Amino acid sequence: MPEHLSTKPPTIACIGCGAIAERYYLPALARHPSVLEKLILVDRDDARARAMADQFNVKRWVPDYHAALDEIDAAIVALPTNLHHPVSMDLLTRGVHVLCEKPLAESADKAREMVEAAGKAGVVLAANYQQRLFASFIKVKQLLDDGTLGKPRAITYRVGEVFAWPTVSGFYFNAQTSARGILRDRGAHVLDIICWWLGGKPTLIVSQNDSFGGSEAVACVQFEHDGCTGEVKLSWLSKFPCWYEVACERGAVEGDVYDYRSILLQTGSGRQRRLALPTREKLYTDIAYRIVGNFVRAVAGQEAPIVPGADVLNSIEFTDECYAAATRFDLPWYDIPEVQHGR
Ligand SMILES: NC(=O)c1ccc[n+]([C@@H]2O[C@H](COP(=O)([O-])OP(=O)(O)OC[C@H]3O[C@@H](n4cnc5c(N)ncnc54)[C@H](O)[C@@H]3O)[C@@H](O)[C@H]2O)c1
């Protein structure tokens, strides 16, 4: 059922008409007809912007957001990650509200600047860390916060999926534009959820990846926070169950990362049961619909953003620390020839 937008619709620019715009934002914006009516698409690739405008019945598109600055109240920044900071800073300092894609920025310093600029200008900076809306993850957060399971003792989080995202620009693997690899990209959600569950930034113990200086496809991070240890394993090269588990003093909770409508709960008795979770969001695009509706109402001052930019600083800082401390996995199949050749 459409959400009520009891506000004059803002003029929004969707900056970047790539894969996330097509699969997430535009279907969501199409369910807010009064917002869609005034929407301006922005993409330097004119053919792409035109195709998205045709597909979603958007009346206007421009190749450069500067051409729309006089008209827009707000913008969705759905650009390659290296552009989040410069474009958002330009918008925020001009008093334009921003909903920025994840990761908010390539470093915590840049993300902090964005948060400060929004504060100074008195505008909204929201971040699309949409997994915070997963009913499963919200339930885990509640169970940890209300003490039902006691204190968390160990967190395990695994994501193994061969990279198949239909990127339009291919920026993820472009050394000029990439903001590193899987940890900054897929890990943005994972580390954000972990910081959110724990209520703070963990202390890094070990960070390893398969990078030879550029983007990494496999990463492993171990951490500790207030008596709880944790391990995250991420891979773009192999497929393994995308699974999380939080073991606590008096029970445990686990689940498939993408089954956001149920969890497996084990309480003191040791018996594990599946808990179905009531949620309005049945599809991924329902989550986008809520994020966009929330942004529109936040711009109108009617709601706080679900994930304000400031809320993701911990996880971005932790990601920076993981990269700064990272060592390469032992990769003997590469190292042995070097030894043999006396290098
Ligand atoms: N929240 C999530 O789960 C999620 C999922 C996928 C992608 N993302 C994020 O969304 C952002 C975009 O990713 P994508 O996969 O849609 O990328 P993409 O490669 O599919 O599309 C990027 C688009 O930006 C356009 N572009 C590049 N530079 C531009 C410029 N200077 N001005 C105007 N347009 C420009 C390109 O022409 C392209 O159409 C990334 O930051 C990514 O991390 C988030």
The ligand as an ORCA input file, in Angstrom:
! r2SCAN-3c Opt
* xyz 0 1
  N      23.171     -0.172     -1.127
  C      23.532     -1.223     -1.848
  O      23.334     -2.381     -1.465
  C      24.215     -1.000     -3.151
  C      24.166     -1.968     -4.168
  C      24.822     -1.674     -5.383
  C      25.497     -0.479     -5.563
  N      25.533      0.415     -4.521
  C      26.270      1.679     -4.634
  O      25.654      2.524     -5.608
  C      26.633      3.320     -6.251
  C      26.469      3.157     -7.756
  O      26.685      1.806     -8.077
  P      26.125      1.158     -9.429
  O      26.355     -0.291     -9.311
  O      24.775      1.671     -9.719
  O      27.170      1.764    -10.491
  P      27.098      1.662    -12.070
  O      28.455      1.447    -12.563
  O      26.066      0.660    -12.474
  O      26.539      3.092    -12.501
  C      27.196      4.291    -12.258
  C      26.532      5.343    -13.154
  O      27.099      6.606    -12.828
  C      27.315      7.312    -14.038
  N      28.357      8.307    -13.817
  C      29.678      8.093    -13.563
  N      30.305      9.268    -13.367
  C      29.369     10.240    -13.494
  C      29.401     11.648    -13.386
  N      30.521     12.297    -13.097
  N      28.243     12.334    -13.553
  C      27.098     11.682    -13.866
  N      27.011     10.352    -13.969
  C      28.131      9.632    -13.787
  C      27.718      6.234    -15.040
  O      27.527      6.673    -16.377
  C      26.784      5.096    -14.643
  O      25.554      5.146    -15.343
  C      27.996      2.816     -5.737
  O      28.469      3.671     -4.742
  C      27.688      1.461     -5.122
  O      28.543      1.158     -4.033
  C      24.897      0.169     -3.353
*
